[in-house]
């Protein structure tokens, strides 16, 4: 069975929901990954208004679209972060509050708990046909990190500082994950620079930090690994039982030295002197064929969600092209060994 090709709505949250639905269908997508900001999906309204979730499903159905996951990256980022003025721009007023860091972190944690509850309510309202396709209910997002600023070890980072960072992550996310457990929802961390897990090694430590909590896993996105030199195909095999959702996003990194390296040189995305930059699907350096083979190995049957980001391309053109690329990319595994008919009794 072909995996659904969905569009991550985070980069389209400036549009009214009905407009985005119509566009996504025109682009060729099977569904949307619903982000919890803009006009796409509001956690508080989903919990407070009896008909909110049903209306979202009706809008999706009108455009002949499905949905398989929510995403709440912006709120999740604030749970563990060292809060500063940057966060005010990405957080709703009821989470930002007075801006005092610990208060922001606690309100963000409560909002993530509510996101699990809203996801359960939303998918309980899903059409029967979609419920049959759902392997699990997933909320994707970020965790933030209290130790990301220690990424480069000078002055020399003390081991106990890193230990405290993972302990803080576990203390803050443990109760959130328990709510996910109660609601029968899974949290997929998008492993990413600035999060508690940003590569394979830190992802393994994060899993252990939360006691291998069954509701903690990953929203796999290779674009955050490739330019770092991380084994993005090996990640799939290493965490085969914790790949809850998949983003298809491409990234280019230069084969030759550039003016700004992996750390970016404080240059904006799209600057020609960057070593790496996000690209529309198929225009970067990621080996997606190897990724599909690895996903087949682990029997992943969830959606392939295109997260479109490219500073140098019109997004409507890119999203339509990416949908076509993703559909041609996907293939089912073989159900027999190709040389089995050579075998002799």
N, C-alpha and C positions, 0 to 999 in steps of 0.2 A: 504494500500500500504506500502510495506517495505521501511524503510528509507535507503538511500544510506550509505554504509560503505566506508569511505574514509580514506586515510592516510595523516596525517599532514607531510608535506615535510621538515619542519624545521630541523629535526635531520638527514636529508639525503642530505643536500645541498652541501656536498662534492662530490656528484656524478653528472655526466652529466645528463641532463634532460631525454634524451632517455633511458639511463640506468635505472634511477629511475622508469620511466614509465613501462619498461619491468618487473622490479622487483615487482612493486606494483600489476601488473596484475597476476604475478605468485603467489604472496602471497595470492591472493584472494580478492583484493579490487575492489570496483566499480569506484573509482576515487581518485583524489588527492586534498588536500588543498594546494594551491600554495603559498609558502613563497617568500618574495621579497628580497632574498639574495642568494648568491652562483650563480649557473647556473639555478635556478628554474624559477625565474621571475624577470625581470629588469624593474623597473618603467620608467626610462628615455628612454630605448629602446622601450618600449611599446608605449610611446607617440611620439617618434621621427621617428620610422620606420613603414612605412605603412603596411608591411607584417608580423611584429613581432608577433602580437596576432594570426593571422591566422596560422602561423607556429606552435605555441604552441598547438592550437586546432588540427592540423593535427597530431602532435606527440601523443597527447592524444588519438585521434581516432585510430591511428595505433595500440595502445596497448589496444584498447576497454575500455578506461577509460573516466570518466566524471570529471567535476570540478564545484564547487559550491561556493567557497570563496577564497579570497586572504588573506594573513597574512603579516603584517609588524610590528612585535613586536619590532625589534631592533631600527628602526627609531623612533617609537612612544615613546620608553623609554626616548629618549633624549629631548622630548618636554618640560617636566617639571622638569627634574632631576637637582640636584646639580652636574654639570659636572666635572669629574676628569679624570685621565689617564685611568681608566677602560673603558671609553666609546670609546676611540680611537680604541680599539680592536674589537668593534662590529659595528662601523659606517664606511660607505664608505668614501673615501678621500674627495669627494665633499661636504659631510655633516660635517665632522670633520673640514675641513679647517685649520685655524690657531689654533684651539683648544680653543679659547677664549669662555668662557661658554655661554654668551648671544648670540653670533653669532651662536654657535652650536645649541642652542635651536631654534633660528629663522629659520635656514636652515632645521632643522628637521621638523618644523611645515610646511614649504613650501613643503617638500617632502611628508608629509602626505596628504596635499591637492592634490598633483600630484598623489598620490596613489589612491585617489577616482576617479580622472579623468582616470587613467589607468585601474581601475577596470571596469568603465563604458565602455571604449573602448573594453576591453577584452571580456566582457560578451555580448556586442553588436555583437561580431563576433561568438558567440557560435552557435552550431548547433540548429536547430529548436526544436529538441526533448529535448535538455537540457533547452532551454528557457522555454519550457512548464512546466518543473519541478521546475524551479527557483521561489521560493516564493518571494525572494528579493535578491539583490546583496549585499554581505557582505564583508567588510574588517575587519579582526580581528587584535588585537594588544594590546600594552601596552600604557600607558599615561605618565609613569614616575611620580615622586612626589617630590615636594620641601620640604616636611615635613616628609618623611619616617624616617629620622634620629631622629625624635622626638617621635618615637613609644613607648619608655619606658619613663615614665614621671618623670625622675629625671636627673638633677635638675628640679623642678616642671615646667611643660610646661604651658605657658600662653595661655588662651583661644584664645586671639587675634592672637597668632602665628598659631594656627590651622585654624582660620578663614581666615587669609591671605593666607595660603596654598591652601585652596579650592577656594578662590577668584582668585589666580594666575592660578590654573587649569582652571577655567571657562574663564578667560581672554585669555588664550593661546589656549584652545580647542574650544571656541565658534566660531571663524572664520573658523577653520578647519571643524567643523560640518556643518557650513553654506555651505561650498563647497560640502560636502557630500549630503546635501539637494538639492543643485542645480543639482548634478549629479545623483540624485535618488539612492544613495548608503547608506548603513547602517554601522555604526562603532560598532564592538563588542569588548568591553574591556574585556580582560581576567583578572578577579579579582584575585589578586596575591600579595603576599608580595613584597614590594618596589613600588607598584603602588598607585595612589591616593585612590583607593578602594581595600581593601585586605580582607574584610569580609562583612557580610550582612549589618552591621550598616554603615560602611564607603561607601558601594555601594549606599545605600539609600541617603546619604548626597551628593555623587557625582551627582546623578540624579538631585537632587534639585539644586545643584550649577550651572548646565548648563541650568537651567530653564525648566527641563523636556524636553529637546530637543528631538524631535521625532526620530532623527537619532542616538541617543546615547543609546546603550544597552550593552548586554553582550555576550561574548563567554564563555559559562558556562563550567567550568572545576572543578570537585569535588576534584581533588587531592590537590588543594591549600587550601581547607577548612578543610578536615577531621582531619589532625594532629593538626590544631589550635583549634579544638573543636567547629567549626562553623557548624550550621545546614545546611548541603549542600542540603538536600531534600527540606527543607523549603525555601531555596533561590529560587528554581524553582517556587514555588507557589507565593512567594512574588513579583517576577519580571516576572510574567507569560507573560506579553505583551512586555518584553524587552529581552527575550532569543532569540537572533538572530542566534546563532550557538552553537554547542555542541562538546566539546572535551571529549573523553573517555580516561582517564589516571588514573592509579591506584597509590596508595601510601600506604605504610605500616607504622603503628606506633606501638610502643611496648606496650604490656599490663602491663609491669612492668617498674620501674624506670631504667634509663640508665645513663651512664657517661655524655652524652651531651643531653640536653633536647630540647625543641621546638626551641630554638635559634641556635642549631647546634654545639655549642662549637668550632667554626672555624675548624671543621673537614670536609674533602671532602666528596662528595656523595659517597656512597659505603662503608664508614668506618663502621666497626662492632659496634662501640660504639655510633653511632647516634641513637636518639630516633625515627626518622622517615626517610624514604627514598622512592624515587619514584620506583615503580615496574611495570613490564610488566602487562598488563591487566589480571585480574583474580588472580594475585599473591600478592595482597595487602589487605587492610582492608575496602575498599569502598563497600557499599551495592548497586551494580548497578541495582539489581532488583527493589529496591525502586525508584531509579532514573528513570528507564523506565516507571514505573507506573505514576510518577509525570509528566514526559514528555507527556504521553498519556492524562493526566488530562488537560494539557494546550494546547493540540492538536498541539504539535510541530511536524512538518513533514520534517524538514530539515535534513541535513546529520549528522551522528554520525562519527566524525573524530577521529581516533585513533592517539593520540600523544604518540609515543613509547619512553619511557625513563626507562632504567634499567641498572645500573652499573655492575650487576652481570650476565648478560645474553647476548648471541650473538644476535645482532639486527635482522639479517635475520630470525633466528629461532623465536625470540620474535614477530616480525611483522606478520609472517605467523600465528602463534598461536593466536595472538591478533585479527586478522581478523576473524578467526573461532569463537573465543569467542564472539566477538561483534555480529556476525550474529546469533548465538544461543541465545544471550541475548535479542535481540530485539523482541518485539511482538506487535501486534495491539491491541487496546482496544476492549472490547466487544461492540457490537452494540445493545445489549438488556440486561435487568436485568436477571440474571441467574434464579431467582425464579419467573419470570413473568408468567410462565405457570401454577403456582399454584393458580394464582388469579382467583377469581370467580366473575361472573357478579352480 
